[in-house]
Amino acid sequence: LDLSDDLTVVEGIEEILYTNTEAAPLDQIALHLYPNLLGGEMEVESVHLNGEGVTPHEGEAGGWMMVPLGNGLAPGESVVLRLKFSVRVPQELELNYGVLASTSGVLAYAHGYPMVAVYDDQGWNVGIPAPYGDLTYADAALFLVRVRAPDRIVMCASGSEIERSQADGQQVVTYALGPARDFYLAASGEYEVLTR
């Protein structure tokens, strides 16, 4: 993830290793695009499946998309999805308790990446969630997230910081997390770190 200087735009590249753990083959994978439902704007610029470009189908209110799997994915088989995306973060706290917002110099960044939907006995769960309570219905996953931001920004994220580097006024911090349902990041130039 690349954070803009003003913390209102996030650009990202995401790689997903997805294994079909169902009893039947799958012919597509559903991804939630939650920022489009939370007052922001997510644009998925490209999608690759095992290195080959594919064209997804976007769903209701831009809140999800389906990625076709060509010949399908048999039980136990895996694929790698690579997505390039950008998010214009909302600057109001009105929707979903401000868990995705950039206001007063603070970035709250939950659900800010294409998130694999849950597949269960009803199929892919891509319905528009209620605007109250817990937004996500997600399977647990392992996350390795690399975040680039200006040096002056202090970040706090779910998981453990496992690597940090700085150069040319930028910092790159890597977090590891999981199993977990979501990755969360908070960032601000006003934060201070205290330890004891």
BALUM-196444 format. One line per 2 residues: number of its first residue (from 0); their letters; for each residue x, y, z of N, C-alpha, C. Coordinates in Angstrom, 2 decimals, padded with zeros to 5 digits. Layout:
! BALUM-196444
NUM	a	X Y Z X Y Z X Y Z  ...
***
This chain:
! BALUM-196444
0	ld	000.85 -001.18 000.00 000.00 000.00 000.00 000.88 001.23 000.00  000.54 002.23 -000.82 001.21 003.52 -000.85 000.24 004.58 -000.35
2	ls	000.60 005.29 000.73 -000.25 006.33 001.28 000.16 007.67 000.71  -000.81 008.48 000.27 -000.51 009.82 -000.22 -000.11 010.71 000.95
4	dd	000.56 011.84 000.64 001.03 012.75 001.69 -000.11 013.25 002.57  -001.29 013.48 001.99 -002.42 013.99 002.77 -003.31 012.89 003.32
6	lt	-002.93 011.63 003.14 -003.64 010.46 003.69 -005.07 010.31 003.16  -005.33 010.81 001.95 -006.68 010.68 001.38 -006.74 009.71 000.21
8	vv	-005.58 009.26 -000.29 -005.53 008.31 -001.39 -004.57 007.18 -001.03  -005.00 005.97 -001.29 -004.15 004.79 -001.07 -004.12 004.01 -002.38
10	eg	-002.91 003.71 -002.85 -002.75 002.87 -004.04 -002.14 001.55 -003.59  -002.58 000.45 -004.22 -002.08 -000.83 -003.77 -001.96 -001.86 -004.86
12	ie	-001.13 -002.83 -004.59 -001.03 -004.05 -005.40 -001.25 -005.20 -004.43  -002.17 -006.08 -004.77 -002.54 -007.18 -003.89 -002.36 -008.50 -004.61
14	ei	-001.75 -009.45 -003.93 -001.67 -010.82 -004.44 -002.41 -011.73 -003.48  -003.30 -012.53 -004.02 -004.11 -013.44 -003.23 -003.83 -014.87 -003.68
16	ly	-003.38 -015.71 -002.76 -003.28 -017.14 -003.03 -004.58 -017.75 -002.51  -005.42 -018.21 -003.43 -006.74 -018.73 -003.06 -006.81 -020.22 -003.36
18	tn	-007.19 -021.00 -002.36 -007.35 -022.45 -002.51 -008.82 -022.80 -002.38  -009.33 -023.60 -003.30 -010.72 -024.04 -003.24 -010.83 -025.13 -002.17
20	te	-011.45 -024.77 -001.04 -011.66 -025.73 000.04 -013.08 -026.28 000.03  -013.83 -025.99 -001.04 -015.21 -026.48 -001.15 -015.21 -027.90 -001.72
22	aa	-016.39 -028.53 -001.69 -016.52 -029.90 -002.22 -016.75 -029.92 -003.72  -017.03 -028.75 -004.30 -017.33 -028.67 -005.74 -016.38 -027.68 -006.41
24	pl	-016.21 -027.79 -007.73 -015.37 -026.83 -008.44 -016.00 -025.44 -008.45  -015.16 -024.41 -008.54 -015.61 -023.03 -008.62 -015.28 -022.47 -009.99
26	dq	-016.20 -021.70 -010.56 -015.92 -021.10 -011.87 -015.63 -019.61 -011.78  -015.70 -019.04 -010.56 -015.36 -017.64 -010.35 -015.04 -017.41 -008.88
28	ia	-014.40 -016.28 -008.60 -014.10 -015.85 -007.23 -014.70 -014.46 -007.05  -015.42 -014.27 -005.94 -016.04 -012.98 -005.65 -015.16 -012.17 -004.70
30	lh	-015.05 -010.87 -004.98 -014.28 -009.95 -004.15 -015.15 -008.77 -003.76  -015.16 -008.44 -002.46 -015.84 -007.23 -001.99 -014.99 -006.01 -002.30
32	ly	-015.64 -004.92 -002.69 -014.99 -003.62 -002.89 -015.65 -002.64 -001.92  -015.42 -002.85 -000.63 -016.13 -002.11 000.42 -016.01 -000.60 000.35
34	pn	-014.85 -000.01 -000.05 -014.80 001.45 -000.09 -015.91 002.09 -000.93  -016.38 001.39 -001.97 -017.46 001.93 -002.80 -018.79 001.99 -002.06
36	ll	-018.89 001.28 -000.94 -020.12 001.29 -000.15 -020.00 002.19 001.08  -018.79 002.71 001.33 -018.54 003.47 002.55 -018.23 004.94 002.28
38	gg	-018.72 005.46 001.15 -018.52 006.87 000.85 -017.22 007.18 000.14  -016.41 006.16 -000.11 -015.16 006.35 -000.83 -015.29 005.87 -002.26
40	em	-014.15 005.65 -002.88 -014.16 005.19 -004.27 -012.97 004.27 -004.49  -013.24 003.02 -004.85 -012.19 002.07 -005.19 -012.24 001.77 -006.68
42	ev	-011.10 001.89 -007.31 -010.98 001.53 -008.72 -009.97 000.38 -008.83  -010.40 -000.72 -009.42 -009.49 -001.83 -009.68 -009.00 -001.66 -011.10
44	es	-007.72 -001.36 -011.23 -007.14 -001.01 -012.53 -006.79 -002.23 -013.37  -006.41 -003.32 -012.71 -006.07 -004.53 -013.46 -006.23 -005.75 -012.57
46	vh	-006.57 -006.89 -013.22 -006.71 -008.17 -012.52 -005.98 -009.22 -013.35  -005.11 -009.98 -012.70 -004.41 -011.08 -013.36 -004.67 -012.37 -012.60
48	ln	-004.89 -013.43 -013.33 -005.12 -014.75 -012.77 -003.98 -015.64 -013.23  -003.15 -016.09 -012.29 -001.96 -016.88 -012.63 -001.14 -016.22 -013.73
50	ge	-001.01 -014.89 -013.66 -000.19 -014.15 -014.60 -000.88 -013.68 -015.86  -002.10 -014.14 -016.11 -002.83 -013.76 -017.31 -003.91 -012.73 -016.98
52	gv	-004.02 -011.68 -017.78 -005.03 -010.66 -017.56 -006.43 -011.22 -017.75  -007.35 -010.85 -016.86 -008.75 -011.26 -016.97 -009.64 -010.04 -016.75
54	tp	-010.89 -010.13 -017.24 -011.84 -009.04 -017.08 -012.92 -009.46 -016.10  -012.97 -008.81 -014.93 -014.00 -009.15 -013.95 -015.34 -008.52 -014.29
56	he	-016.38 -009.01 -013.64 -017.73 -008.45 -013.76 -018.04 -007.73 -012.47  -018.41 -006.44 -012.56 -018.70 -005.66 -011.36 -020.16 -005.81 -010.97
58	ge	-020.40 -005.86 -009.66 -021.75 -006.09 -009.16 -022.43 -004.84 -008.65  -023.51 -005.05 -007.92 -024.41 -004.01 -007.42 -023.67 -002.88 -006.69
60	ag	-023.95 -001.65 -007.11 -023.40 -000.43 -006.51 -021.87 -000.42 -006.50  -021.25 -001.23 -007.34 -019.79 -001.31 -007.35 -019.23 -001.92 -006.08
62	gw	-020.10 -002.60 -005.30 -019.68 -003.13 -004.02 -018.97 -004.47 -004.08  -018.94 -005.10 -005.25 -018.25 -006.37 -005.40 -017.94 -006.62 -006.87
64	mm	-017.10 -007.60 -007.12 -016.83 -008.02 -008.49 -016.57 -009.52 -008.51  -016.87 -010.12 -009.65 -016.62 -011.55 -009.87 -015.46 -011.70 -010.85
66	vp	-014.50 -012.53 -010.49 -013.35 -012.81 -011.35 -013.54 -014.21 -011.94  -013.66 -014.32 -013.27 -013.85 -015.63 -013.90 -012.58 -016.49 -013.78
68	lg	-012.78 -017.79 -013.61 -011.66 -018.72 -013.43 -011.40 -019.59 -014.65  -011.91 -019.17 -015.80 -011.64 -019.93 -017.03 -012.18 -021.34 -016.95
70	ng	-011.30 -022.33 -016.88 -011.71 -023.73 -016.84 -012.19 -024.18 -015.46  -012.21 -023.27 -014.51 -012.68 -023.60 -013.17 -011.54 -024.00 -012.24
72	la	-011.89 -024.09 -010.97 -010.92 -024.42 -009.93 -011.45 -025.62 -009.15  -010.81 -026.75 -009.32 -011.26 -027.99 -008.67 -010.96 -027.95 -007.18
74	pg	-011.70 -028.73 -006.39 -011.41 -028.79 -004.95 -009.94 -029.13 -004.69  -009.33 -028.36 -003.79 -007.93 -028.57 -003.44 -006.95 -027.81 -004.31
76	es	-007.39 -027.28 -005.46 -006.49 -026.53 -006.34 -006.41 -025.08 -005.91  -005.33 -024.41 -006.30 -005.10 -023.01 -005.93 -004.84 -022.15 -007.16
78	vv	-005.13 -020.86 -007.03 -004.80 -019.87 -008.05 -004.20 -018.65 -007.35  -003.50 -017.82 -008.13 -002.97 -016.56 -007.62 -003.63 -015.43 -008.39
80	lr	-004.31 -014.55 -007.64 -004.87 -013.33 -008.21 -003.94 -012.18 -007.89  -003.70 -011.31 -008.86 -002.91 -010.09 -008.64 -003.75 -008.91 -009.11
82	lk	-003.99 -007.98 -008.22 -004.84 -006.83 -008.52 -004.09 -005.53 -008.24  -004.27 -004.58 -009.12 -003.76 -003.23 -008.90 -004.98 -002.35 -008.66
84	fs	-004.97 -001.56 -007.57 -006.15 -000.79 -007.23 -005.78 000.54 -006.58  -006.74 001.44 -006.54 -006.57 002.70 -005.82 -007.85 003.01 -005.06
86	vr	-007.70 003.68 -003.93 -008.84 004.03 -003.09 -008.78 005.52 -002.76  -009.85 006.21 -003.09 -010.03 007.58 -002.61 -010.81 007.45 -001.31
88	vp	-010.16 007.78 -000.20 -010.72 007.54 001.13 -011.74 008.63 001.46  -012.93 008.27 001.98 -013.91 009.28 002.35 -013.36 010.18 003.46
90	qe	-013.81 011.43 003.46 -013.33 012.39 004.44 -014.40 012.77 005.46  -015.43 011.93 005.55 -016.46 012.09 006.56 -016.56 010.81 007.38
92	le	-017.09 010.94 008.58 -017.18 009.80 009.50 -018.57 009.19 009.54  -019.43 009.54 008.59 -020.84 009.19 008.67 -021.14 007.70 008.48
94	ln	-020.40 007.02 007.60 -020.74 005.64 007.26 -019.88 004.64 008.03  -020.51 003.63 008.58 -019.87 002.53 009.27 -018.87 003.00 010.32
96	yg	-019.28 003.98 011.11 -018.53 004.42 012.29 -017.16 005.00 011.98  -016.93 005.40 010.74 -015.65 006.00 010.39 -014.49 005.04 010.35
98	vl	-014.74 003.74 010.15 -013.63 002.78 010.10 -012.80 002.91 008.82  -013.38 003.56 007.81 -012.65 003.90 006.59 -012.86 005.38 006.36
100	as	-011.89 006.20 006.79 -012.04 007.65 006.68 -010.68 008.33 006.84  -010.57 009.52 006.29 -009.40 010.35 006.48 -009.90 011.74 006.87
102	ts	-009.74 012.07 008.13 -010.25 013.34 008.63 -009.40 013.80 009.81  -009.29 015.11 009.97 -008.50 015.71 011.06 -007.08 015.17 011.11
104	gv	-006.52 014.87 009.95 -005.13 014.41 009.88 -004.92 012.96 010.27  -006.02 012.19 010.39 -005.92 010.78 010.78 -006.55 009.91 009.69
106	la	-005.84 008.88 009.28 -006.37 007.89 008.34 -006.77 006.65 009.12  -008.04 006.25 009.00 -008.52 004.97 009.52 -008.80 004.12 008.29
108	ya	-008.15 002.97 008.19 -008.18 002.20 006.94 -008.54 000.74 007.19  -009.84 000.46 007.25 -010.34 -000.91 007.36 -011.05 -001.26 006.06
110	hg	-011.04 -002.53 005.68 -011.74 -003.02 004.48 -011.27 -002.29 003.21  -010.05 -001.78 003.20 -009.59 -000.90 002.12 -008.85 -001.60 001.00
112	yp	-009.17 -002.86 000.73 -008.53 -003.62 -000.34 -009.57 -004.60 -000.87  -009.44 -005.09 -002.10 -010.37 -006.11 -002.59 -010.30 -007.34 -001.68
114	mv	-011.43 -007.68 -001.06 -011.47 -008.73 -000.04 -012.27 -009.92 -000.57  -011.69 -011.11 -000.51 -012.37 -012.31 -000.96 -013.65 -012.51 -000.14
116	av	-014.75 -012.73 -000.84 -016.03 -012.97 -000.18 -016.07 -014.40 000.36  -017.01 -014.65 001.25 -017.20 -015.99 001.80 -018.04 -016.81 000.81
118	yd	-017.63 -018.05 000.60 -018.42 -019.01 -000.18 -018.95 -020.04 000.80  -020.28 -020.19 000.85 -020.87 -021.18 001.75 -022.01 -021.89 001.05
120	dq	-022.93 -022.52 001.80 -024.01 -023.30 001.18 -024.97 -022.45 000.35  -024.86 -021.12 000.46 -025.68 -020.21 -000.36 -024.91 -019.66 -001.56
122	gw	-023.67 -020.10 -001.73 -022.82 -019.58 -002.81 -021.98 -018.41 -002.30  -021.62 -017.52 -003.22 -020.81 -016.36 -002.86 -021.69 -015.33 -002.15
124	nv	-021.25 -014.90 -000.98 -021.99 -013.91 -000.19 -021.53 -012.51 -000.58  -022.25 -011.92 -001.53 -021.87 -010.60 -002.03 -022.98 -009.57 -001.84
126	gi	-023.98 -009.89 -001.05 -025.06 -008.93 -000.81 -024.53 -007.66 -000.17  -025.24 -006.55 -000.39 -024.86 -005.28 000.21 -025.13 -005.38 001.72
128	pa	-024.09 -005.17 002.55 -024.28 -005.32 004.00 -025.10 -004.17 004.59  -025.67 -004.42 005.75 -026.41 -003.39 006.47 -025.45 -002.27 006.89
130	py	-025.94 -001.04 006.99 -025.06 000.09 007.34 -024.76 000.18 008.83  -025.11 -000.82 009.59 -024.85 -000.81 011.04 -024.24 -002.15 011.43
132	gd	-023.62 -002.19 012.60 -023.00 -003.43 013.06 -021.71 -003.72 012.32  -021.30 -004.97 012.36 -020.05 -005.40 011.74 -020.25 -005.57 010.25
134	lt	-019.52 -004.80 009.46 -019.67 -004.81 008.01 -019.22 -006.13 007.39  -018.15 -006.69 007.91 -017.52 -007.81 007.22 -018.05 -009.17 007.66
136	ya	-018.22 -010.01 006.66 -018.43 -011.44 006.84 -017.33 -012.05 006.00  -016.25 -012.47 006.64 -015.06 -012.89 005.90 -014.43 -014.11 006.53
138	da	-013.82 -014.93 005.69 -013.03 -016.05 006.18 -011.70 -015.52 006.72  -011.09 -016.28 007.60 -009.77 -015.92 008.11 -008.72 -016.15 007.03
140	al	-007.69 -015.32 007.06 -006.60 -015.42 006.09 -005.30 -015.01 006.77  -004.20 -015.27 006.08 -002.89 -014.80 006.52 -002.54 -013.57 005.69
142	fl	-002.02 -012.54 006.33 -001.72 -011.28 005.66 -000.24 -010.94 005.81  000.37 -010.47 004.73 001.69 -009.87 004.75 001.53 -008.55 004.00
144	vr	001.61 -007.43 004.71 001.27 -006.12 004.14 002.46 -005.18 004.26  002.87 -004.62 003.13 003.95 -003.65 003.07 003.34 -002.28 002.80
146	vr	003.62 -001.31 003.68 003.03 000.03 003.58 004.14 001.05 003.40  004.01 001.90 002.34 004.94 003.00 002.13 004.23 004.29 002.45
148	ap	004.88 005.16 003.25 004.28 006.42 003.67 005.39 007.44 003.91  005.03 008.74 003.92 006.04 009.74 004.27 006.62 009.49 005.66
150	dr	007.90 009.85 005.86 008.58 009.63 007.14 007.84 010.21 008.33  007.17 011.35 008.14 006.53 012.05 009.27 005.29 011.32 009.78
152	iv	004.80 010.34 009.04 003.58 009.63 009.42 003.90 008.50 010.40  003.14 008.43 011.48 003.25 007.33 012.44 002.10 006.37 012.16
154	mc	002.42 005.10 012.02 001.40 004.10 011.67 001.24 003.07 012.78  000.00 002.60 012.91 -000.34 001.53 013.83 -001.22 000.57 013.06
156	as	-000.89 -000.71 013.07 -001.65 -001.67 012.27 -001.89 -002.95 013.05  -002.90 -003.69 012.60 -003.11 -005.01 013.17 -001.94 -005.90 012.76
158	gs	-001.63 -006.86 013.60 -000.50 -007.73 013.31 000.77 -007.23 013.95  001.89 -007.78 013.53 003.20 -007.44 014.08 004.06 -006.79 013.01
160	ei	004.77 -005.74 013.40 005.73 -005.13 012.48 006.94 -006.04 012.41  007.30 -006.47 011.18 008.42 -007.39 011.04 009.61 -006.80 010.30
162	er	009.40 -005.62 009.67 010.51 -005.00 008.94 010.22 -003.52 008.75  011.29 -002.71 008.76 011.14 -001.27 008.55 012.39 -000.74 007.86
164	sq	012.19 000.16 006.88 013.31 000.82 006.22 012.90 002.26 005.91  013.90 003.13 005.75 013.65 004.53 005.43 014.66 005.00 004.39
166	ad	014.17 005.80 003.42 015.03 006.38 002.40 014.27 007.47 001.67  014.95 008.55 001.35 014.39 009.64 000.53 013.08 010.17 001.08
168	gq	012.99 010.35 002.39 011.80 010.92 003.00 010.61 009.99 003.08  010.82 008.71 002.75 009.75 007.72 002.80 010.14 006.58 003.76
170	qv	009.14 005.95 004.33 009.36 004.76 005.15 008.57 003.61 004.54  009.09 002.41 004.70 008.38 001.21 004.27 008.33 000.28 005.47
172	vt	007.11 -000.06 005.90 006.92 -000.90 007.07 006.14 -002.15 006.62  006.59 -003.33 007.06 005.93 -004.58 006.71 005.30 -005.17 007.96
174	ya	004.02 -005.55 007.83 003.26 -006.16 008.93 002.86 -007.58 008.55  002.86 -008.47 009.53 002.38 -009.84 009.35 001.23 -010.06 010.31
176	lg	000.19 -010.74 009.82 -001.03 -010.92 010.60 -001.71 -012.21 010.20  -002.32 -012.87 011.16 -003.21 -013.96 010.82 -003.01 -015.21 011.65
178	pa	-004.01 -016.07 011.57 -005.26 -015.93 010.83 -006.12 -014.80 011.38  -006.69 -014.02 010.47 -007.53 -012.88 010.83 -008.51 -012.62 009.70
180	rd	-009.62 -011.92 010.02 -010.65 -011.64 009.01 -010.37 -010.38 008.20  -009.54 -009.48 008.72 -009.34 -008.20 008.05 -008.01 -007.61 008.50
182	fy	-007.46 -006.70 007.69 -006.27 -005.95 008.05 -006.69 -004.51 008.29  -006.19 -003.91 009.37 -006.54 -002.53 009.72 -005.28 -001.71 009.89
184	la	-005.34 -000.46 009.42 -004.21 000.47 009.54 -004.74 001.82 009.99  -004.06 002.43 010.95 -004.32 003.82 011.34 -003.02 004.58 011.15
186	as	-003.12 005.82 010.66 -001.91 006.59 010.38 -002.18 008.07 010.59  -001.17 008.78 011.10 -001.31 010.22 011.31 000.05 010.85 011.56
188	ge	000.19 012.08 011.15 001.39 012.85 011.48 001.33 013.38 012.90  000.17 013.25 013.54 -000.02 013.74 014.91 000.22 012.66 015.97
190	ye	000.31 011.40 015.56 000.50 010.32 016.54 001.88 010.40 017.17  001.99 009.93 018.41 003.26 009.78 019.10 003.35 008.35 019.60
192	vl	004.56 007.82 019.67 004.77 006.47 020.16 005.40 006.56 021.54  004.74 005.94 022.52 005.27 005.86 023.87 005.41 004.39 024.25
194	tr	006.53 004.03 024.87 006.72 002.65 025.31 007.16 002.66 026.75  006.86 001.58 027.46 007.38 001.42 028.83 007.40 -000.06 029.17
***
